Amino acid sequence: MLPVSPSERRIVLYTSAAHSLIHILEWTYAALLIKISDEFGLGFFALGALGNVFAYTFGFGALPSGLLTDRLGSPRVLYICLLGSGLSAVLVGMSQTSLMLGITLALMGLMMGLYHPAGIALIAQRVRQRGMALGLHGVSGNLGIAITPLLAGGLAFAFDWRAVYFFLAALTVALGLFLRAISLGGETQRPEVAPMPVQPSQRGGGSLTPLILIYGVFVLNGFVYSGSRTFLPTHISSEGSESIGDSLATGVLLMGAVGQYIGGSLSERFPLERLAPLMLIMVVPCLIVMGTTSGALVVVASGAFVLFSFGGQPIYTGLIADYTPGRLLGRSYGISFFAAFGLASVGSTYAGFFADRWDTTSAVFMGLVPFAAVAFLISIGLWLIWRRRPGREETVRRQLSPSL
């Protein structure tokens, strides 16, 4: 159910469409990996390095986006993001050398990186039913990820990989121009909507240690995400089924939307500090099965991996809100997005090294196991700190209260 106000509905629908399209662009490179490799004669390590460059700039774009959003407003930053992403996607499709491909992917990543702080800020500032709106926003992003292998693979089969980028560029530019034709309203025009309640970062008792631990989870989770994103569609096709690999990859990635819903629902019922270790520990056996089996087991394990990986996102972002002073929340999210998408982007190169060294994508997922395990151990540290915090039970009662 969408918010009642027409302006709020426009915001939710528009940002959901933009979020979906941004993540389609993000995953297109992974979906086209084999075709790009064939044209440029690149090995897995080089392909991973190119994915690393793209992922880093995608994460880095979150830093200037926060500042631009405060100065220009979310709609203007979204307009710049969509037009810039579309035009740079054209350049990606026109690339004739691997060097040019790396440069244009970096430019596209930078422009796409402007999206998350601007889009999320627009929802938070302009929609009263923020939880529901952010939930729809997250699910739309996962649906975009899920359809990418089928969409990109189908277009590449019918035409070629360059046509995929040209098609997505047209959609992205069209959505940006549509933004200029509609009114999403300015942030200062909404006195009837109460500001977001300031969370008593009281949970941390004034200590930075819990927040640093949460950032650590973000970096390691982002590392696993970056490494798996580049090679997951190819792995499913090669180890699962080559004939219907794109369809299987789409089905697997759809589990991300299910995970987002489950993680968000659980967040309303249980303390986040308890949920984080549970989500993180489930990722470890999934990676092991993905790296040591083939056929149907790979598909099932991949689906479970995606479910738990994305299911943890509402939990980790909620923890940041709980442990960050309200006046610093925007900057804290900027740091976390940069950590997850930028600093952790080296996971793509790391994964490419493993795939090249052992000449199989199975090695990628075994190589990611230690990082997922360390993320789990860090979350256990956060849970222990929370367990020892005075007043913990009162916080639990407030979380579980129906009035909240």
Buried (B, 14 or more C-beta within 10 A) or exposed (E): EBBEBEBBBBBBEBBBBBBBBBBBBBBBBBBBBBBBBEBBEBEBBBBBBBBBBBBBBBBBBBBBBBBBBBEEBBBBBBBBBBBBBBBBBBBBBEBEEBEEBBBBBBBBBBBBBBBBBBBBBBBBBBBBBBEBBBBBBBBBBBBBBBBBBBBBBBBBEEEBBBBBBBBBBEBBBEBBEBBEEEEBBEBEEBEEBEEEEEBEBEBBBEEEEBBEBBBBBBBBBBBBBBBBBBBBBBBBBBBBBEEEBBBBBBBBBBBBBBBBBBBBEBBEEBBBBBBBBBBBBBBBBBBBBBBEBBEEBBBBBBBBBBBBBBBBBBBBBBBBBBBBBBEEBBBBBBBBBBBBBBBBBBBBBBBBBBBBEBEBBBBBBBBBBEBBBBBBBBBBBBBEBBEEBEEBEEBBEEBEEEEE
